[in-house]
Amino acid sequence: MATRQIPARAVLLLPAGLALLAGLDAALLLLGLPAPVTTGYIADAHGYLMTLGFVGALIALERAVALGTWWGYLSPAALGIGGLLLMTPVPRTLALGLSFVGIAAMCINYIPLWRRNRDEAVLIQMLGSVLAVVATILLVAGLPIRVLVPWLAGFLILTICGERLELARLALAPRDGDILLTMSVSIALSLVVSLMWPMVGYPLLGAMLIVMTAWLASRDVARKLITTTGSRRFMAACMLASYAWLAVAGSVWLFGPAFEGTRYDAVIHTTFLGFTMSMIMAHATTILPAVLRRPLPYRTFMWVPAVLLHASLLLRVWIGDGLALPWAVTAGGLLNVIALLLFFGTAVTSSVLASRTAARQAEERKAKAARKAEAAGDDTARGEVDDAADSTADSAAHGRTTAIDPPSNGDDAAKMAAQSSKITIPTHPTNITR
C-alpha cells in the first residue's frame, strides 16, 4: 500500500522541540530546582529560547508552509539553528545573529502573503515580527532582556491577535480590521515610548493591551463555543483564559515598568504562559496536521494539562507574586513545567495513535474489499479497491476528510465496507494559532 511520508520540512520542528525542552530546563534552574542540564548559558537564554527558539520557530514554519516557496523556509531554519546555538557555549552574538536573520526573513515572508488578499490581519502579524526584529537588534546592542520583554511580548501578542482577526472575520464589522490595526500600531508606538520614558510608555502599553483584549474577547466566537462540547469547548475555554491572562499583564504594566521582582515574574508568565501557551493549546489540533500532514485528534485528556497550566499560574501569580510567597512561586513554576510537558506529550501520543489507527483501518478495509473482489473473480474491481485504499491512507496522512468511492462492480458488501471508512479529521489551517 502506498503511504504518504512525513514531509522533509518536519525536520525543522526538531530544533523548536529542543528549544522548548531547553527552555523548560532553564526554568527549573531559575527556580532553584534540580534540572537535567545545569549549564549557566541555558538558564541565561530561557526567555529567548521559549519566545523565538520555540514559539517563533513554529510561527515561522507555519508561515513558510502557507507561503509555499522554498525560500520561505529560511526563516524557521535560521530561528531553529539560532535556538540550538543558544544551548551551546558558542558566542551569543552568533546565535542572536542567526535569530535576527530568521525573524527578518519572516517579515519578508509576510509581503507576498499580504499581496494575496491585502488583509489588515497580515499587516498586524507583520508588525509583530518587526517588533521581534527590533528586540533582537537591541539585545545584540547590549540592552538587558528585562527591558526588551515588552517587545518580545508584543511580537507574540500581535501575531496571535492578527490571526484571531482572520478567524473572526465573518462576525466582524467592515471597519473592525482597521480598528485592530490602529490599536496594534498604538501598542508599537507605546513600546517606543517605553524605551525613552518608561514611566509614560509602560502605563500606555498596559492601557492599550487591556483595551485591545476586551475588544477582541467581545468579538471572538469563543464566547459562543464555550457552551458547546468536545474540542470546540476546549478551544473556547483556552482562548477565553488567554484573554484573561493578557488583561492581567496589561494591568501590571498599567502601574509602570516591571523590571524585577514579583511584578516582573507576573507579567512575564501571564503573557508567555497564560496567553501564548494557552492559545497554542487551543489550536494544537490544527498545528501538527498543517505541518506534518498527520492527524492530531482532540482527546478529553487534553483538559488535564490545560487546567493544570492555569491552576499553577494562579498559584504562582496570585499567591506567589501577589502575596510575595516564594514557595508558591517555586511550586507554581514546577507545575507550569509539568503542564507543558504533559500537554505536548499528550499531543505527540495522540498523533501517533491516530496515524497508526488510520493505517490499520485502511489495511483492514483493503483486505476485506480485496477478498470480496477475489470471491467475485473480478480483477478489475480488485485493482480499484487497491487504489481506493491507498487513497484513503494518503488522505488520512494529510488530515483531510475523505470518503472512499465503492468498487465499480456494485458489490454490496464491498460498498458498505468502503462507505463505513469515512474518516473525519480537521482540514489544513493556514495559521499556526488557529
Secondary structure by P-SEA (a helix, b strand, c coil): ccccccccccccaaaaaaaaaaaaaaaaaaaccccccccaaaaaaaaaaaacccaaaaaaaaaaaaacccccaaaaaaaaaaaaaaaccccaaaaaaaaaaaaaaaaaaaaaaaaacccaaaaaaaaaaaaaaaaaaaaaaccccccaaaaaaaaaaaaaaaaaaaaaccccccaaaaaaaaaaaaaaaaaaaaacccccaaaaaaaaaaaaaaaaaaccccccccccccaaaaaaaaaaaaaaaaaaaaaaaccccccccaaaaaaaaaaccccaaaaaaacaaaaaaacccbbbccccaaaaaaaaaaaaaaaacccccccccaaaaaaaaaaaaaaaaaaaaaaaaaaaaaaaaaaaaaaaaaaaaaaaaaaaccaaaaaaaaaaaaaaaaaaaaccbbbbbccccccaaaaaaaaacccccccccccccc
